Amino acid sequence: MESEKANKAYRRARALLAIVALGSAATASAQSSVQFSGVIDTFAGDNQLSGNSHRVANVGTGGLSTAYFGFTGTEDLGGGLQAEFALSSPFQSDNGLQGRFANDTLFSRDANVGIKGGFGAIKLGRYTSPNFLSAVQFNPFGNSTVVAPLLLHSYVPTFGDLNVWRNSIAGDSGWSNQIAYITPDFDGFKADFHYQFGEVAGNSGKNNVGARAFYFKGPLGLTAYVQRVQVNNPLDAGGVTSALNTVGTPTSQRAWFIGGSYDFSSVKLFGTYQQTTNNVDANDKTVQLGSSIPVGAGNILASWAQTRRAGSVVGADLKRNTASVGYDYVLSKRTDLYTVYMYDKISSQDQANSILLGIRHRF
């Protein structure tokens, strides 16, 4: 009899412990989360940039979005505080290679950890640079470095047999070794402040600093950024004396940008202006205009950018005009098909044309 009672008590205790364990697991699950997500974007096309003498028929990556995969996570710390992290890596969806280009670091898109609360957020590690999100959100082709004219002028050199174009923006679209502070949202207004350590012994003055701001209210969007760059990314491979990867190979560059958008429902319009000044005699001025028009199950996208480049290290002044028009057809919340035609012309070089057809899937 006593043994039976003991067994019943033991079974009750085990059941209670199981309930407590399940409750603890549910609480932990509610307090923290980790998400795996990414984009696969692959196209087939016939591509050429002005300054390259031959066309290339190819299957390529990142027609409308740079392909990547990554993890983000949060943990509720109580008192309105959250810990958060992001680890994400670009890859080339046409061939499976890691990174955006050869020798790119693994988590070159994001590698940061931070704290978020009513005061805003603080991030430590690799995070977007001041210039990138403003450019991406205020042109109709988003973060495409294949067909978005603004991003082509800003970030992509014309590799090939002629090599006549160096990217306007120094320091990359993401900065490593940085502290970033993001303000709370003040009725549509938000700002970021960025400081990247150069991590050069005896040269603490070598660093990157910048800030960006956004305002979104109803159909109106506004943005601006300013930055001073002295350190290359993802890695400043040359150490103390390395030059920045832009025109004239300077050791310091200042850039600023303003942009706006307005959604009329029947059409969304975009406009931006960007200017860079290097500590060698070279400077760029870039204007971009664009539109997105809902048609059927998708959007007609169009954008034009012109960059005027001047300075003694440039030689004869250069002017580059690039225009893209395409249609992005939405198949589902995660998948879309697109086709784009692009015209590209650098002064003194032959014009070039590209056409591509691609598919993008978000997961």
N, C-alpha and C positions, 0 to 999 in steps of 0.2 A: 504493500500500500504506500509506504513512504517512498519506495523507489518509483512508483507511478507518478506520485505528486512531484517528485524531483524531476522526472522526465518532462512533465507538463510545464513546470517552471522553466526548465532549460529551453524547451521549444518556444515558450513565450518570449524569453530573453533574446533568443536568436531572431525571432520575428521582429522584435522591437529594434534590435541592432540593425537589421536589414532596412527597416523603415527609415531609421536615422541616417544610414549610409546613403539611401536613395535621396532623402531630403537634402543632404549635404551636397551630393553630386548635382542635384537640380539647382541648388543655390549657387554653386560654383559656376555651372553652365550659364546661369542668368547674369552672373557678375563679370564674366570674361567671355571673349569670343575670338576666334581666328577664322579668317576668310581666305580662300584660295581663289584667285581670279586672273584674268588675262585677256589677250586679244590675239587671234591668228588672222593675218591679212596677207593674201597672196594674189598676184595678178599675172596675166600674160600680156605682153605688149611689144611694141616696137619703139625704142627709146633713143633720143639723142638730145644733148644739151649743146647750145651754141658754144663754140670753142673746142668741140670734139669733132673730128673730121669724118667719123663713121657712125652709122646707125647700129643698134644692137637689138636683135630679136631675142627676147628672153622671157623666162618666168622669174618674177622678182618679188620682193617682200615689202610690205608697208605702203601699199598704194594710197590708202587713206589714213592709216594709223600704224605707227611703229608696233610690230608684234612684240609681246612681252608676256611673262607669267610672274606671279608674285603672291606674297602673303601679307596681309594686314591684320592687326589684332588690337584689342582693347581690353583693359581690366578695370573694373570699378574699384576705386580705392576708398570710397566713402567720402562724405563731406563735399560732394560735387566735383571730386577729382577723378580723373581717369589716366591710367598709363596707356600709351599706344606705341605701336611700332609699325614699320613698313619695310619689306624686303622685296624688291622686284627687279627682274632681269630682262632686258631686251634680248631677242633672238631673231635669226633670219629664217623666216618660215619657208623660203624656197629651197633651202639646203640643210636646215637644222643646225647651222653654226651658232655658237653663243655670241652675244654682243651685237652692237650696231655695225661694227667694222672690226677689222683685224686688230687684236691686242686690246680690245675694249675690256674693261673690268667686268666681273660677273654681275654684281648688283649695281650697275651704273645708272639705273633709273631711280632707285630708292634704296637706302640702307640707313635708317634712322630710328631713333627711339625718343620718346618725349613724354611730357605731362600736359594734360588739357583740363581746363576748368573755366570758371566764370571770368577769369582774368584773360582768357585766350589760350594760346598753346605755345610751348617751347619745344623745339626739335633739335636733336644733336646727331650729327653724322652727315650722310650724303642726302641732299634734298634739292628740289628744283632751284635754279638760279632766278634772280629777279626778272630776267627778260622773257622766260619761256612761256609761262601761262598767259601773260598778256598777249603775246603773239598768237598763241594757239586759239584762245577764246574769241579773238576779234578778227578772224579770217574764216571764210566759209568752208575751207578744206581742212580745218582743225590742225592736227599735229603731223600732217603728211610732209615728209621731206622729199617726196617724189614729185608731187604735182602742185603743192601749195606755193605760189610764187613768193610770198613773203618769207617763208621758211627756207626755200631754196636760196634766195639771196643772202639770208642771214647766217645760215649754218652749213651750207654744202659747197665745197670747192668743186670745180669741174676737173675731176681726175681724167686723164687720157693723154692723147698725144700732144695737145696744145697747151693745156693747163693755164688758161688765161684768166680764170676767176678764182679769187680767194674769198672765203666767207667773210661777211661783214662783222659778225659778232664774235668777240674773243671770249674764251673762258668756258665754253660749252653751255648746254641747256640745263645742266645740273652741277652743283658745287659740292665737293667733298669737304670733310673736316670743318663743317660750319655749325654755327649756332643761328637758329632762325626763330624769330618771335612772330606769331600770328595773332592779331587783335581779335576780340569778339566781333560779331556782326552788329554794327550800329545802324539799324534801320536801312540796310542795304549797302552800307559802307564797310569795307574790310581792308586791312593793310598788313603787309609782311615786311619785316626788317631782317637783313641777312648780313652775316659776317663770317668770312672764311679765313681761317688761319693759314698763313703760308708755310708754317712749321719749318722755317729755315733758321738754324741756330745763328745768332748774332745779327739777324736781319728781320726783326719783328715788324718793320714797316712794310714788308712785302705781304700783301693780303688782298682779298676781294671784299668790297662792301657794296651794299645796294638796298633799295626799298622798292616795293610796288604797292599799288592800291587799286581796288575795284569798287565800283558802285553799280548795283543792279536794283532797279525799281520799276516794276511794271514792264513796259516794252523797251525801256531805255537801259543801255549798258555803257559804262565809261571805265577807262583804265589808264594808268600811267606807270612808268618805272624809270628809275635812274640807277646807274651802277658805275663803279670804277673797278677795273679788272687788272690784276698783276700776276695772277697764278693760273696756269693752264689746268684743265680737267679732262678726263678723270685723274690723270697723274701729271705732275709737272716734271716730266722725265729728265729735263736738262739741269735740274737743281737750281742754284742761285741765279745763274746767268741765262737760263732758257728764255727764248722769245715766245711771244704769244702767237697762236696759230690764226693769224689773220693778215690782211694786206700790209706789206711793209715790215712784217715781223717785229712789231714794237715790243716794248717791255711794259707798257701801260696803255690802257684804253678807257675812255669815258664814253658812255652811251646813255641816251634817253629816248623815251617813246611815249606817245599819247595815242589813244584809240577810242573809238565809239561805235555803238551799234544801236539800231532801232528796228523793232519788229512791228511792221504794219499789218501783220497777219497774212496779207496777200504776198508780201515780200519782206525779207529781213535784209537790211543794208549794213555794211561794215566799212569803216575807214580808219586808217592808221598812218602815223608819221614816225619815222625812226631816224636818229642821227648818231653817228659814231665819230669820235675824234681820237686819233692815236698820238703818242708822243714822238712819232716820226711824222713827216709831212704827208699824211694820207687821211682822208675823211670820206664818209659815205652819208648820203641823204636818200632815204627810201620812203616812198609813198605807196600805199596799197588801198585799193577800192574793191569791194566785193558784194555779192548778193546771194541769197538763198531763197528760192521760190518754190513753195509747195505745189506739186503737180502730181495728181494721181496718188499712188502709194509711196511716193518719194519726193525728192527735191532736186530741182535744177540748181547747180552750183556754178558760180562764176567769180573769178578773181583776176585782177591785174596788178602788177607791182612794177615800179620803175626805181632803179637805184642809179644815182649820179655819183661817180667816184672821181675825186680830184686830189692833187698833191704832187710834189716833185718826185716822190718815190714811185708814183704811178706812171709817170711819163705823160703821154697824151691822156687827157681826160677820157674816162670810160662812161658809157651809159648802157644799162641793161634793162630791157623790157621783157617781161614774161607774163603770159596770159593763159589761164586754164578755164575750160568750161566742161561740165560733166553732169551726169545724172546718177543719183544715189537712190536705188530702189529698195525699199524696206520689205523684206520677206517675213520677218518676225521681230520680236523685241531684241533678239540676239544676233540675227543674221541679215546682211544686206548685200546686194549686188551693185556694182558701179561700173561706169565707163567714163573715161576722161580723155579729152584732147588738150594738148598743151603746145603753145608757141613760145619760142625762146630766142632772143636776139641780143648779142653783145656788140657794141660798136666795133667796126673793123673786122668782125667775124661773120661768117655765114649764118643765116637764120636756121633754126632747127625745129623739128616737130616731133611730138611723141603722141602715141595713142595707146590706151591700155584698157583692159577689161578684167575686173577682179571681184573677189568675194571676201567679206570680212565677217568673222564670227567672234562674239564676246562670250566668255564663260566665267 
